[in-house]
Amino acid sequence: MTRLLVIGDVHGCLIELENLLRKLRYQVQQDKLVFVGDLLNKGPSGAETLSFVNDLKDDGGEVIYVRGNHDEKYLQFYHQFSKRLRNGEKPPRRLCQGWLGPDGQSTISKMKSRDWRLLLETPLSFQTGNLTVLHGGLSSKIHCKPKHLLDSKSFTSKRRAEIKSLMYIRKLRKDGSVPNQNETRGLVPWQDLYDGRFGWVVYGHQPTSHVHHRGHTIGIDTACCYGNRLTALVQEPGSQIYWESVSARSYYANCPPPKRLKYAATAV
């Protein structure tokens, strides 16, 4: 019988990912493996993590990799400089760092064409049974979930922006609409406005010290790259849901941890 394993934000923490899959006794031919996004950036092994996930797919594994905001940064970079990358040219270090962060050039230099294809094929969301997996959050104004950005070509630019916000949302206006980038006043957590229309939503993007259960939402980014833990939500064939995690081996991120890490609103 197939188990569903949903993995939180890996951020290049490949050793922890391998440890977690061993702890779960992951069976590549039997289990369905879903990533909430952000395999890249902050941790030490972004390109190697992409390669590892590709290897699982090559071995016949059912692997779904939902796009995160850091994955989107790499895709934007790819679309801007794809000719250089296809010709094997290395973009200048300063350009990579400004666009992708300190580890950008190192990661890109190790990425192969199949790694870029993996990123290009990432859906914005994945739904199975009563679970919806996405990276960021949901606006109550969104009534459909195009799996890929390509599905939204016929939409207005405003509508496309709303769909892409699935990767970025943390808070919303009280009417459920997506705020502007620098807007901060009068906003509420998107989880407080989610009405359950897409079942349980499992997401990443907001690192907390523990699994964050709020309403019909479950946040599983437990800040592995900040030295905490890497977490998987597990759904057994009989619909039983629980989570497992492994400790990070080190503090990897090249930036301070978010303040909210110290104040997980609801630890489960």
Buried (B, 14 or more C-beta within 10 A) or exposed (E): EEBBBBBBBBBBBBBBBBBBBEEBEBEBEEBBBBBBBBBBBBBBBBBBBBBBBBEBBEEEBBBBBBBBBBBBBBBEBBEEBEEEBEEEEEBEEEBBEEBBBEBBBBBBEBBEEEBBEBBBEBBBBBBBEEBBBBBBBBBBBBEEBBBBBEBBEEBEEEBBEBBBBBBBBBBBBEEBEBBEEEEEEEEEBBBEBBEEEBEBBBBBBBBBBBBBBBBBBBBBBBBBBBBBBBBBBBBEEEEEBEBBBBEBEEEBBEEEBBEBBEEBBEEE
